[in-house]
Amino acid sequence: MTVAGVLLLVLGYVLGVSVLVTLGVVLLAIGLVLLLLGSAGAGAGGRRWYW
């Protein structure tokens, strides 16, 4: 999710599409929150790990 957020953020800036920038920021923020929760050992969405 973090990679998709960065990709959309970069594409949004390069193409000049503000919707892609907004989606990129949202996905990046969600990905970072899930990364922090996972590294702290807390479960997110009822799961402690995904694979």
Backbone bond lengths (Angstrom), bond angles and torsions (degrees), N, CA, C in turn:
res aa  C-N    CA-C-N  psi(-1)  N-CA   C-N-CA  omega(-1)  CA-C   N-CA-C  phi
1 M - - - 1.443 - - 1.526 110.21 -
2 T 1.304 115.90 -35.50 1.455 119.75 178.63 1.529 110.54 -66.98
3 V 1.319 116.00 -40.59 1.466 120.14 179.93 1.525 110.26 -65.66
4 A 1.332 116.88 -41.14 1.462 120.42 178.04 1.526 110.61 -63.95
5 G 1.329 117.42 -38.06 1.459 120.81 177.76 1.510 112.53 -63.77
6 V 1.322 116.44 -44.01 1.471 120.23 178.60 1.522 110.17 -65.57
7 L 1.331 117.12 -41.25 1.459 120.70 179.82 1.529 111.36 -62.75
8 L 1.322 117.26 -45.71 1.460 119.99 178.55 1.526 111.55 -66.49
9 L 1.320 116.70 -36.11 1.461 120.58 178.40 1.528 110.77 -63.08
10 V 1.311 116.84 -46.17 1.461 120.81 179.88 1.531 110.68 -66.27
11 L 1.338 116.63 -45.25 1.468 119.33 178.97 1.528 111.52 -62.18
12 G 1.328 116.48 -38.18 1.456 119.55 178.75 1.516 112.70 -63.59
13 Y 1.343 116.48 -40.22 1.462 119.20 178.30 1.524 111.75 -70.69
14 V 1.331 116.57 -39.79 1.467 119.61 -177.81 1.529 110.86 -69.16
15 L 1.339 116.16 -44.06 1.457 119.93 -177.81 1.528 113.43 -84.65
16 G 1.320 116.93 -13.39 1.456 120.51 179.47 1.521 113.55 76.71
17 V 1.332 117.04 27.25 1.465 121.40 -179.14 1.526 107.92 -103.94
18 S 1.322 116.40 112.71 1.459 120.32 -174.16 1.529 112.73 -70.58
19 V 1.328 117.72 -25.09 1.466 120.13 178.35 1.527 110.20 -65.87
20 L 1.321 116.93 -39.25 1.461 120.32 178.26 1.526 111.59 -67.39
21 V 1.309 116.55 -36.12 1.459 120.29 177.21 1.529 109.76 -64.48
22 T 1.319 116.83 -44.05 1.461 120.99 179.91 1.523 110.87 -63.74
23 L 1.328 117.13 -46.18 1.468 119.99 178.10 1.523 111.13 -63.25
24 G 1.308 117.11 -37.71 1.456 120.98 178.06 1.513 112.54 -63.29
25 V 1.317 116.99 -42.45 1.467 120.97 178.89 1.529 110.30 -65.32
26 V 1.333 117.04 -42.53 1.461 120.80 -179.75 1.527 110.34 -64.25
27 L 1.332 117.69 -48.17 1.459 120.26 179.56 1.525 112.17 -64.17
28 L 1.303 116.50 -37.84 1.462 120.33 178.16 1.522 110.76 -64.34
29 A 1.323 117.50 -42.99 1.462 121.03 179.49 1.531 110.95 -64.69
30 I 1.326 117.24 -44.29 1.465 120.42 179.12 1.525 110.48 -64.03
31 G 1.322 116.44 -42.37 1.457 119.93 178.75 1.513 112.87 -62.52
32 L 1.322 117.44 -40.12 1.466 120.58 179.13 1.527 111.75 -68.98
33 V 1.335 117.04 -37.52 1.466 119.98 177.28 1.521 110.15 -64.59
34 L 1.331 117.17 -44.58 1.467 119.93 178.19 1.522 111.55 -65.07
35 L 1.330 117.41 -35.73 1.456 121.03 176.95 1.522 111.09 -64.05
36 L 1.331 116.49 -43.94 1.462 120.19 178.92 1.522 111.94 -66.23
37 L 1.328 116.88 -40.62 1.460 119.76 177.70 1.526 111.41 -64.69
38 G 1.318 116.06 -40.23 1.455 119.81 179.17 1.514 112.92 -67.52
39 S 1.320 116.84 -38.23 1.462 119.27 179.95 1.520 111.82 -73.80
40 A 1.328 117.37 -23.87 1.459 120.79 177.62 1.526 111.40 -84.13
41 G 1.330 117.28 -8.01 1.457 120.80 179.18 1.511 113.78 87.13
42 A 1.315 117.39 4.96 1.465 120.53 179.72 1.523 109.20 -85.13
43 G 1.321 115.92 144.34 1.449 120.10 177.88 1.515 111.16 -79.10
44 A 1.311 116.55 145.72 1.456 120.81 177.75 1.524 107.87 -127.82
45 G 1.295 117.68 125.15 1.452 120.50 -179.68 1.521 113.24 70.77
46 G 1.329 117.16 27.58 1.456 120.44 179.29 1.515 113.98 83.10
47 R 1.321 117.66 3.93 1.457 121.05 -179.28 1.517 110.12 -126.42
48 R 1.302 115.64 140.07 1.456 119.07 175.76 1.528 110.72 -88.65
49 W 1.328 118.05 -28.10 1.458 122.51 177.15 1.516 108.56 -145.03
50 Y 1.298 116.88 162.57 1.454 121.54 -175.22 1.520 113.00 -114.39
51 W 1.321 119.04 -13.38 1.466 121.55 175.18 1.502 109.54 -155.15
